[in-house]
Amino acid sequence: MTLTHIQQVTDGVLVNAITNRVSSYAKDASGAGHVYVETAGGNYSRWRTPSRNLISTILGVHSPTLSGSTQLDAYRPLFLPTILIGDSRLGGISSTISTYESLLLRGYIVDAVLLFREDYYQNWEYLASYFAEKDVPVTAIPPPPTRLPSPQEDIVSLEKYYKNISESESSGLSQVIAQLTERHEYRLDELDSMPARTHTRIWWPFVQHSSTHPNPESITVIASAHKDYFSVYNNNRARGSEDTESLLGYKFDGSASWWTQTLGHSNPILTLAAARAAGRYGHVLFPQSTHLPALNLAETLLAGPGKGWASRVFYTDNGSTGMEVALKMALRAYTKKYPVDGDAGDRAKKLGVLGLKGSYHGDTIGVMNACDAGDGVYTCEWHESKGFWFDPPSLTLQQGQIVITLPSSLQDLASRCGVNEKDLTWIGTRDSLSAAYGVDKRLDTALAQVYKEFIERSLDNIRTEIAALVLEPLVMGAGGMVFVDPLFQRVLVDVVRSRPPPVKPSAEGRWSGIPVIFDEVFVGTYRMGLQTTSTVLGVHPDISVYAKMLSGGLVPLATTLAREEIFEAFVGERKDQALLHGHSYTAYPVACEVANETLRQISKLTESEDWMNARRKWTGEAPADDLAAGAVRVWSFWDPEFVDGLSKLKSVKGVMTLGCVLAIKIDDGGRGEVADFYTSLAQSSRFRLTKDIGLVPLKRS
């Protein structure tokens, strides 16, 4: 085999070959059998196993494959149970336990530990006690005979040895096989029982439970997850039947598990980062304290998406609570800057926010009140929308051209101002994306003036005192993947910052008008191919929130960034003037360290050849003078020809893409509620393909 051929054996090729071989075993088997990953924790030189039922990691679990990755990582997609071969020599206790911990950190299930019985060091005695606490049986096998000088005699000696230990009850091998069978059956029983147990014990979010019932088809049982796929239990298939289809199958995680996954499920780099912080800190209280993971993350964010405007970072647990803090910051800063005589408490309770219809900022009461009640999303009895919400214009790629769809409230004004169809359309998938998001160049257009006049007229008619502007920049994710015209959002920010204040401000600062909040929980940290959406809109917020991708999809974490003037609004002589908001796990060191590692890995990806190639397909080779001028070039990880082809399909109303996101509006043929259509489509397609796509219901367009 040449070096070129060796280099072509990727981990994917290796895993697929093993999968095919295991499938052939299943088809040929006349009864029950085992396929295990056999991992070596030490001496392997005289250990031999039947080739038809074990996948061996000879030379140790961290030995590289032909691709260069470790065998542990290469075999992980198979999610096979594991037999750990311990080391009976001096130092073997340490190497065996280290191997075991490496396996656990990658999600392997260790069913048994086997090692040679060695009566001088007696490692097996200590390891039996150690693993007993972890419910992993340890079996000590009689050692093989001493190697003989004659190869032929040595082979005969070994064959006799293998025959003796396989047939002798005292060797313990028969007991090991019985234990493996028992554990396998237990796992299957557990997977079988999970839907019914779940149905009577779990209260799901966003699910109407009257529409579910405990049968194998209604509940997805996730056995594990790796990279972009779930390993799901095929509870459609009866155990013991002649059907040779695997009981576990792949299912593509199409929503990245509510848009949290950054580097893929069970990423070993992030897992080790979590272990590193858990081992050093666990969790520690945060008020008037500090630790490196939190401090390093704050400095990274201020030098990244917060560069040029933010000076402070506040930690919370998730996007919703991060936005709660953002609202508290904005409301306090507004009332501090624009004080009035009289009942300040009564005035504060009546303050409202400005936003867009279809926005979603979370499910806690405060952020619910910052969203329009007309969507029907919120049903909480205390929900009371406070503010005004514009119906925004949106962008969609239709038939290879990007089209701006204006809401009815804007159409008449646009027509009177001479805005025609040509002003709302860009031809060519790749070129139109850059044109549509060239906000600075579009500020002098007739459409920008229409937006400005419409916003100002609307604000003149609002009776509620508006204390903050709250936006999901570029894309409203949970609201239906609505790609808002960035020009509208830019003009909206410019207008609210330039309008005369309601009262004389108590002090001048770097923020004017009302505080602007960017909810970048969904779109932030390179989801859109950019570190921050501010580079597209051409303006910075006063407060911004990051979560989801921030911590790599491994642990919950959110951060709220703020200008110094926002921070100073909470500085005073009394404690009740401070920001009295916190969580038990504020600045959780494990989450902060995972976020630090996530951002490091993303930074490496942005410099990778794959990243650059994907970007070039949309932007071309950027001229040096454009780069020097800081030109913003939006792009997508999805191939432009593929996106263009999708936009021209008869069953597709429209497509839109930026960065990682690809939104497809399907013509459902009048089937009714999109959620119901999604459910029936997902159920009909489940398990029909080797790798299913996980669907996410979007709002009807």
C-alpha positions in Angstrom: 0.0 0.0 0.0 1.4 3.4 -1.0 1.5 6.4 1.3 -1.1 8.0 -0.9 -3.5 5.1 -0.3 -2.8 5.2 3.4 -3.7 8.9 3.6 -7.0 8.3 2.0 -8.2 6.0 4.8 -10.1 8.6 6.8 -11.9 7.9 10.1 -15.2 7.9 8.1 -13.9 5.2 5.8 -12.7 3.1 8.8 -16.0 3.4 10.7 -18.1 2.6 7.6 -16.0 -0.5 6.9 -16.5 -1.7 10.5 -20.2 -0.9 10.4 -20.5 -3.0 7.2 -18.6 -5.9 8.7 -20.7 -5.8 11.9 -23.8 -5.8 9.8 -22.6 -8.9 7.9 -22.0 -10.6 11.3 -25.6 -9.9 12.3 -27.0 -11.3 9.1 -24.9 -14.4 9.3 -25.4 -15.1 13.0 -27.7 -17.9 14.0 -28.0 -16.8 17.6 -26.9 -14.2 20.0 -23.4 -12.8 19.7 -21.2 -9.9 20.8 -19.3 -7.2 19.1 -17.2 -5.1 21.4 -14.4 -2.5 21.3 -11.4 -4.1 23.1 -9.2 -1.4 24.5 -5.7 -2.0 25.7 -4.6 -0.3 28.9 -1.3 -2.0 29.0 0.6 -5.2 28.1 -0.9 -6.6 24.8 1.8 -8.7 23.4 0.5 -12.1 24.3 -3.3 -11.4 24.2 -5.2 -12.9 21.3 -9.0 -12.7 20.7 -11.3 -14.1 18.0 -11.3 -11.7 15.1 -15.1 -12.0 14.5 -16.3 -10.3 17.7 -13.8 -7.8 18.9 -12.5 -4.5 17.5 -9.1 -4.0 19.0 -7.3 -0.8 19.8 -3.8 -2.4 19.8 -1.0 -0.3 21.3 -3.4 1.7 23.5 -6.6 3.9 23.2 -4.7 7.0 22.3 -2.6 5.4 19.5 -3.3 7.2 16.2 -5.3 5.9 13.3 -4.1 6.4 9.7 -5.9 9.8 9.7 -3.9 10.9 12.8 -6.8 11.0 15.2 -6.7 8.7 18.3 -8.4 5.4 18.1 -10.7 6.5 20.9 -12.1 9.3 18.8 -12.1 7.3 15.6 -14.3 4.5 17.0 -16.6 6.8 19.0 -19.3 7.1 16.3 -19.8 3.3 16.5 -20.8 3.6 20.2 -20.0 0.0 20.9 -19.7 -1.3 24.5 -16.2 -1.8 25.6 -13.9 -4.4 27.2 -10.9 -2.8 28.9 -7.7 -4.9 28.9 -5.9 -4.0 32.1 -2.2 -4.0 32.7 -0.8 -6.5 35.2 2.7 -5.1 35.3 4.4 -2.5 37.5 2.5 0.8 36.9 -0.4 -1.1 35.4 -2.9 0.1 37.9 -2.3 3.7 36.9 -2.4 3.0 33.1 -5.6 0.9 33.5 -7.4 3.6 35.4 -6.1 6.3 33.1 -7.4 4.4 30.1 -10.8 3.9 31.8 -11.1 7.6 32.5 -10.2 8.4 28.9 -13.0 6.1 27.8 -15.5 7.7 30.1 -14.7 11.2 29.0 -15.7 10.1 25.4 -18.9 8.4 26.4 -17.8 4.8 26.1 -19.6 2.1 28.2 -17.1 -0.1 29.8 -18.7 -3.5 30.5 -15.8 -5.5 31.8 -12.1 -5.3 32.7 -9.8 -8.2 31.8 -6.2 -8.6 32.8 -3.6 -11.3 33.4 -3.3 -12.7 36.9 0.1 -11.7 38.2 0.8 -12.8 41.7 3.8 -10.6 42.5 2.2 -7.1 41.9 -1.4 -8.4 42.2 -2.8 -5.5 40.3 -6.0 -7.4 39.7 -6.9 -7.3 43.4 -6.7 -3.5 43.7 -8.5 -3.0 40.3 -11.3 -5.4 41.3 -11.9 -3.2 44.4 -11.6 0.0 42.4 -14.0 -1.0 39.6 -16.5 -2.7 42.0 -17.5 0.8 43.1 -18.2 1.6 39.5 -20.1 -1.6 38.9 -17.6 -2.9 36.4 -16.5 -6.5 36.9 -12.8 -7.4 36.8 -11.7 -10.8 35.7 -8.1 -12.0 36.1 -7.1 -14.5 33.4 -4.3 -17.0 34.0 -1.1 -15.6 32.3 0.0 -17.2 29.0 3.0 -19.6 29.0 6.5 -18.3 28.6 7.5 -17.8 25.0 9.4 -20.8 23.6 12.5 -20.5 21.4 10.9 -22.7 18.7 8.1 -20.9 16.8 6.3 -24.1 16.2 6.5 -25.2 19.8 5.4 -21.8 20.9 2.3 -21.9 18.7 1.4 -25.4 20.1 1.9 -24.1 23.6 -0.3 -21.0 23.0 -3.1 -23.1 21.3 -3.2 -25.4 24.4 -3.3 -22.3 26.6 -6.2 -20.8 24.7 -8.1 -24.1 24.7 -7.7 -24.4 28.5 -8.9 -20.9 29.4 -11.8 -21.0 27.0 -13.0 -24.4 28.3 -12.1 -24.1 32.0 -14.7 -22.8 34.4 -11.9 -21.5 36.7 -10.6 -19.1 34.1 -13.6 -16.9 34.5 -14.2 -16.4 30.7 -17.6 -18.1 30.7 -18.7 -15.8 33.5 -17.5 -12.8 31.6 -19.5 -13.9 28.6 -22.6 -14.3 30.8 -22.0 -10.9 32.3 -21.7 -9.3 28.8 -25.0 -10.9 27.7 -26.7 -9.8 30.9 -25.6 -6.2 30.5 -26.6 -6.2 26.8 -30.1 -7.4 27.6 -30.3 -4.8 30.4 -29.5 -2.0 28.0 -32.1 -3.2 25.6 -34.7 -3.5 28.3 -33.8 0.0 29.4 -34.2 1.4 25.9 -37.5 -0.4 25.4 -38.9 1.0 28.6 -37.9 4.6 28.2 -40.8 5.8 26.1 -43.5 4.6 28.6 -41.5 5.8 31.6 -40.9 9.2 30.0 -44.6 9.6 29.1 -45.6 9.3 32.7 -42.7 11.2 34.4 -41.4 13.9 32.1 -43.0 17.3 31.4 -41.6 18.4 28.1 -41.2 22.0 27.0 -43.2 23.3 24.1 -45.2 20.1 23.8 -49.0 19.6 24.1 -49.0 16.3 25.9 -52.5 15.4 24.8 -51.1 14.7 21.4 -48.6 12.1 22.6 -49.0 8.6 23.7 -46.5 5.9 25.0 -45.9 3.9 21.8 -42.6 3.2 20.0 -43.4 5.7 17.2 -44.2 8.8 19.3 -41.0 9.3 21.4 -37.5 9.5 20.1 -35.1 7.6 22.3 -31.6 9.1 22.0 -29.0 6.5 23.1 -26.1 8.9 22.5 -25.0 11.8 20.3 -21.8 12.4 18.4 -20.8 15.2 16.1 -23.9 16.1 14.0 -25.9 13.0 14.7 -28.1 11.3 17.3 -27.8 7.6 17.8 -31.5 6.8 18.2 -33.2 3.6 19.3 -35.3 2.0 16.6 -38.2 1.0 18.9 -40.2 0.2 15.8 -38.4 -3.0 15.4 -39.2 -6.1 17.6 -36.3 -7.6 19.4 -35.7 -11.2 18.5 -37.3 -10.9 15.1 -35.6 -12.0 11.9 -35.1 -8.4 10.9 -31.4 -7.7 10.7 -31.7 -3.9 10.8 -29.8 -2.3 13.7 -31.6 -1.4 16.8 -29.7 1.9 16.8 -29.7 4.3 13.8 -28.3 7.7 12.9 -30.6 10.8 13.0 -29.2 14.1 11.8 -29.6 16.9 14.4 -31.0 19.4 12.0 -31.6 22.1 14.6 -28.2 21.6 16.3 -30.2 20.8 19.5 -32.0 24.1 19.6 -29.0 25.8 18.0 -26.6 25.1 20.8 -24.1 22.8 19.1 -20.9 24.5 17.9 -18.3 21.8 17.4 -20.6 18.8 17.4 -22.0 16.6 20.1 -19.6 15.0 22.6 -16.6 17.0 21.4 -13.6 15.6 23.3 -11.8 19.0 23.4 -14.7 20.6 25.2 -15.2 17.6 27.4 -11.7 17.9 28.6 -12.1 21.6 29.1 -15.1 20.9 31.4 -13.1 18.2 33.3 -10.2 20.6 33.7 -12.4 23.3 35.3 -14.5 20.7 37.3 -11.3 19.2 38.7 -9.8 22.6 39.6 -12.9 24.5 40.8 -16.2 22.6 40.7 -18.3 25.6 41.4 -17.3 28.7 43.5 -19.3 31.7 44.5 -18.8 34.8 42.4 -19.8 38.1 44.1 -16.6 40.0 44.9 -14.6 37.0 43.8 -12.9 36.1 40.6 -11.5 33.0 38.8 -9.5 32.6 35.6 -12.2 31.0 33.4 -14.6 33.8 34.1 -12.0 36.6 33.8 -10.4 35.2 30.6 -13.8 34.8 29.0 -14.9 38.4 29.9 -11.6 39.7 28.4 -12.1 37.6 25.3 -15.6 38.9 24.7 -14.7 42.5 25.3 -11.9 42.2 22.8 -14.1 40.4 20.4 -17.8 41.2 19.9 -17.6 43.9 22.5 -14.6 45.7 21.0 -15.0 49.4 20.7 -18.1 49.8 22.8 -18.5 47.3 25.7 -16.6 47.5 29.0 -18.4 45.1 31.3 -19.6 41.4 31.2 -22.4 40.1 33.4 -22.9 36.3 33.7 -26.2 34.4 33.8 -27.3 30.8 33.0 -29.1 31.0 29.6 -30.3 33.4 26.9 -33.6 34.2 28.6 -32.0 35.2 31.9 -29.3 37.1 30.0 -32.0 39.1 28.3 -33.8 39.7 31.6 -30.6 41.3 32.9 -30.3 43.3 29.6 -33.8 44.7 30.2 -33.0 45.6 33.8 -29.9 47.4 32.7 -31.7 49.3 29.9 -34.6 50.4 32.1 -32.4 51.6 34.9 -30.1 53.4 32.5 -33.0 55.1 30.9 -34.7 56.3 34.1 -31.3 57.4 35.5 -30.6 59.5 32.4 -34.1 60.9 32.0 -35.4 61.5 35.5 -38.8 63.1 36.1 -40.5 64.6 39.1 -43.3 62.8 40.8 -44.0 59.1 41.3 -40.9 57.6 39.7 -42.0 54.1 40.8 -45.4 54.3 39.0 -43.7 55.7 35.9 -41.1 52.9 35.8 -43.9 50.3 35.8 -45.4 51.8 32.7 -42.3 51.9 30.6 -42.3 50.0 27.4 -39.9 48.7 24.8 -39.6 48.9 21.0 -39.2 45.8 19.0 -40.2 43.7 16.0 -43.3 41.5 15.6 -42.2 37.8 15.7 -39.4 38.5 18.1 -38.5 35.9 20.8 -36.2 36.6 23.7 -37.0 33.7 26.0 -39.7 32.4 28.4 -39.1 34.2 31.6 -41.7 36.9 32.5 -39.7 40.0 31.9 -38.6 39.1 28.4 -42.1 37.7 27.6 -43.4 41.2 28.3 -40.8 42.6 25.9 -42.5 40.7 23.0 -45.7 41.2 21.1 -48.7 39.3 22.6 -50.3 39.0 19.2 -48.1 36.0 18.2 -50.0 33.6 20.4 -46.7 32.2 21.7 -47.1 33.3 25.2 -50.0 32.0 27.3 -48.7 32.8 30.8 -51.3 34.5 33.0 -48.9 37.3 34.0 -47.9 38.1 30.5 -48.5 41.7 29.7 -46.8 43.1 26.6 -45.3 46.5 27.2 -44.3 48.5 24.2 -44.7 48.7 20.4 -43.6 46.3 17.8 -43.0 47.0 14.1 -44.0 44.5 11.4 -40.6 44.2 9.7 -39.7 43.8 6.1 -38.0 40.6 5.3 -35.5 39.1 2.7 -36.1 35.9 0.8 -34.3 34.2 -2.1 -36.9 33.4 -4.7 -36.0 31.9 -8.1 -32.4 33.0 -7.8 -33.0 36.5 -6.7 -33.3 38.2 -3.3 -36.7 39.9 -2.8 -37.7 42.3 0.0 -41.2 41.6 1.2 -42.8 44.7 2.7 -45.6 44.4 5.3 -48.9 46.0 4.3 -48.3 48.9 6.7 -45.3 49.9 4.5 -46.5 49.1 1.0 -48.6 52.2 0.5 -45.9 54.6 1.7 -43.3 52.9 -0.4 -45.5 53.2 -3.5 -46.2 56.9 -2.9 -42.5 57.5 -2.5 -41.7 55.9 -5.9 -40.2 52.6 -4.6 -40.8 50.0 -7.2 -40.2 46.3 -7.7 -36.7 47.0 -9.0 -35.8 48.7 -5.7 -36.9 45.5 -3.8 -35.0 42.9 -5.9 -31.4 41.9 -6.5 -30.7 39.4 -9.2 -28.2 36.5 -8.8 -27.9 34.4 -5.7 -24.3 35.2 -4.8 -24.2 38.8 -5.8 -27.6 39.6 -4.4 -26.6 38.4 -0.9 -23.7 40.9 -0.8 -25.9 43.7 -2.2 -28.7 43.1 0.2 -26.4 43.2 3.2 -24.4 46.2 2.0 -26.2 48.4 4.5 -24.0 51.5 4.3 -24.4 51.7 0.6 -28.2 51.3 0.9 -28.6 54.2 3.4 -28.9 56.8 0.6 -31.7 54.9 -1.2 -35.3 55.8 -1.5 -36.2 52.7 0.5 -34.1 53.9 3.4 -36.0 57.2 3.4 -39.3 55.3 3.4 -38.2 53.3 6.4 -37.1 56.4 8.2 -40.4 58.2 7.6 -42.5 55.2 8.5 -40.6 54.7 11.8 -40.8 58.3 12.8 -44.5 58.5 12.1 -45.1 55.4 14.1 -43.1 56.6 17.0 -45.0 59.9 17.0 -48.2 58.0 17.5 -47.0 55.8 20.4 -48.5 56.9 23.8 -46.3 54.5 25.8 -43.0 55.9 27.1 -40.4 53.8 25.3 -37.3 53.1 27.3 -35.3 50.6 25.1 -35.0 49.2 21.6 -34.7 45.4 21.7 -33.7 43.6 18.5 -32.7 40.2 17.2 -30.2 41.4 14.6 -30.5 40.1 11.1 -32.5 36.9 11.8 -35.5 36.3 14.1 -34.8 32.6 14.9 -37.5 31.1 17.0 -40.0 33.4 15.3 -39.7 31.4 12.1 -36.2 32.1 10.8 -37.3 35.5 9.5 -34.4 37.3 7.8 -35.2 40.9 8.5 -34.0 43.5 6.1 -30.9 44.8 7.8 -31.5 48.3 6.4 -34.7 48.5 8.3 -32.9 47.6 11.6 -30.1 50.0 10.9 -32.5 52.9 10.2 -34.5 51.9 13.3 -31.4 52.2 15.5 -30.4 55.5 13.9 -33.9 57.0 14.4 -34.3 56.1 18.1 -30.8 57.4 18.8 -31.4 60.7 17.1 -34.9 61.6 18.4 -35.3 64.3 21.0 -35.4 63.0 24.5 -38.6 63.1 26.5 -37.0 65.2 29.2 -33.6 66.9 29.6 -31.0 64.2 30.2 -29.3 64.3 33.6 -25.9 63.8 31.9 -24.5 63.4 28.5 -22.8 60.1 27.5 -21.7 58.0 24.6 -25.2 56.5 24.2 -28.0 58.8 23.0 -31.8 58.4 22.6 -32.8 55.2 24.3 -30.6 52.2 25.1 -30.3 49.7 22.3 -30.2 45.9 23.1 -29.0 43.3 20.6 -30.3 39.8 21.4 -27.5 37.9 19.8 -28.3 34.6 21.6 -29.1 32.9 18.3 -27.1 34.9 15.8 -23.9 35.6 17.8 -20.4 34.0 17.9 -20.1 33.3 14.2 -23.6 31.7 13.6 -23.9 34.1 10.7 -20.3 33.6 9.7 -19.4 36.8 11.5 -18.2 37.4 15.1 -21.0 39.9 15.6 -23.9 41.3 13.6 -22.7 44.8 14.4 -20.3 44.6 11.5 -23.2 44.2 9.1 -25.6 46.8 10.6 -22.7 49.3 11.0 -23.8 50.2 14.5 -23.0 49.0 18.0 -25.6 48.3 20.7 -25.4 49.6 24.2 -26.2 46.1 25.6 -25.8 42.7 23.9 -26.5 39.1 25.0 -24.6 35.9 23.9 -25.5 32.3 24.7 -26.2 29.0 22.8 -23.1 28.6 20.7 -21.0 30.4 23.3 -20.5 27.3 25.4 -20.3 24.8 22.6 -23.6 23.1 23.4 -22.1 21.3 26.4 -23.2 23.4 29.4 -25.6 26.4 29.9 -24.1 29.8 29.9 -25.0 33.4 28.9 -23.3 36.7 29.0 -24.6 40.2 28.9 -22.2 42.9 27.6 -22.7 46.6 28.4 -21.3 50.0 27.9 -19.6 51.7 30.9 -22.4 54.3 31.1 -24.9 51.4 31.5 -22.8 50.0 34.3 -22.5 53.4 36.0 -26.3 53.7 36.2 -26.1 51.1 39.0 -23.3 52.7 40.9 -24.5 54.4 44.1 -24.3 54.7 47.8 -27.0 52.2 48.6 -27.0 48.4 47.9 -30.5 48.6 46.4 -29.0 50.8 43.7 -26.8 47.9 42.5 -27.9 45.3 40.0 -29.5 42.8 42.3 -29.7 39.9 40.0 -27.8 36.6 40.3 -27.9 32.9 40.0 -26.5 30.1 42.2 -24.3 29.1 39.3 -23.3 32.6 38.2 -20.0 32.5 36.2 -19.9 28.7 36.6 -16.2 27.9 36.1 -16.9 24.7 34.1 -19.2 26.6 31.7 -16.7 29.6 31.4 -13.8 27.3 30.7 -15.8 25.4 28.0 -16.8 28.8 26.5 -13.1 29.8 26.4 -12.2 26.6 24.7 -15.1 26.9 22.3 -14.0 30.4 21.2 -10.5 29.2 20.8 -11.6 26.4 18.5 -13.9 28.7 16.5 -11.0 31.1 16.1 -8.9 28.3 14.6 -11.8 27.3 12.3 -12.0 30.9 10.9 -8.4 30.5 9.7 -8.9 27.0 8.2 -8.8 26.3 4.5 -12.4 24.8 4.6 -13.7 28.1 6.1 -11.8 30.2 3.6 -13.0 28.1 0.7 -16.6 28.3 1.8 -16.3 32.0 2.1 -14.7 32.4 -1.3 -17.6 30.7 -3.0 -19.8 33.6 -2.0 -17.4 36.6 -1.9 -14.7 35.7 -4.4 -11.2 37.0 -3.9 -11.7 40.3 -2.0 -9.5 43.1 -3.3 -6.9 44.3 -1.0 -8.2 47.8 -0.9 -11.7 46.5 0.2 -10.2 44.5 3.0 -8.1 47.5 4.1 -11.3 49.6 4.2 -13.0 47.0 6.4 -15.6 46.0 3.8 -18.2 43.6 5.2 -18.7 40.5 3.1 -21.5 38.3 4.2 -21.5 34.6 3.1 -22.8 31.2 3.9 -21.4 27.7 4.6 -24.0 26.4 2.2 -22.9 26.2 -1.4 -24.3 29.0 -3.5 -25.3 26.7 -6.4 -27.1 24.4 -4.0 -29.0 27.4 -2.4 -29.8 28.8 -5.9 -31.2 25.4 -6.9 -33.3 25.1 -3.8 -34.8 28.6 -4.5 -36.0 27.4 -7.9 -37.9 24.3 -6.8 -41.6 24.3 -7.3 -42.4 23.2 -3.7 -40.2 25.9 -2.2 -41.7 29.3 -1.5 -38.3 30.8 -0.7 -34.9 30.2 0.8 -32.5 32.3 2.8 -29.0 31.7 4.2 -26.3 33.3 6.2 -23.4 31.6 7.9 -24.6 28.3 9.3 -28.2 29.0 8.8 -30.3 27.8 5.9 -34.0 28.5 6.1 -36.4 26.9 3.6 -40.0 28.0 3.3 -42.0 25.0 2.1 -45.3 25.3 0.2 -47.3 22.9 2.4 -50.2 22.7 -0.1 -52.7 24.0 2.4 -52.3 21.2 4.9 -53.1 23.4 7.8 -50.9 24.3 10.8 -47.2 24.0 10.0 -46.5 22.3 13.3 -49.0 19.5 12.4 -47.4 19.2 8.9 -44.0 19.0 10.5 -45.1 16.2 12.9 -46.6 14.1 10.2 -43.7 14.6 7.9 -41.2 13.7 10.6 -43.1 10.6 11.6 -43.5 9.4 8.0 -39.8 9.7 7.3 -38.4 8.3 10.6 -35.9 5.5 10.2 -36.5 5.2 6.4 -33.1 6.6 5.7 -29.7 5.6 7.2 -29.3 9.2 8.3 -32.5 11.0 9.0 -32.8 14.8 9.1 -34.2 16.3 12.3 -36.8 18.9 11.3 -37.8 22.0 13.2 -41.3 23.5 12.7 -41.3 27.1 11.4 -44.1 29.5 11.3 -46.4 29.6 8.2 -45.2 32.2 5.8 
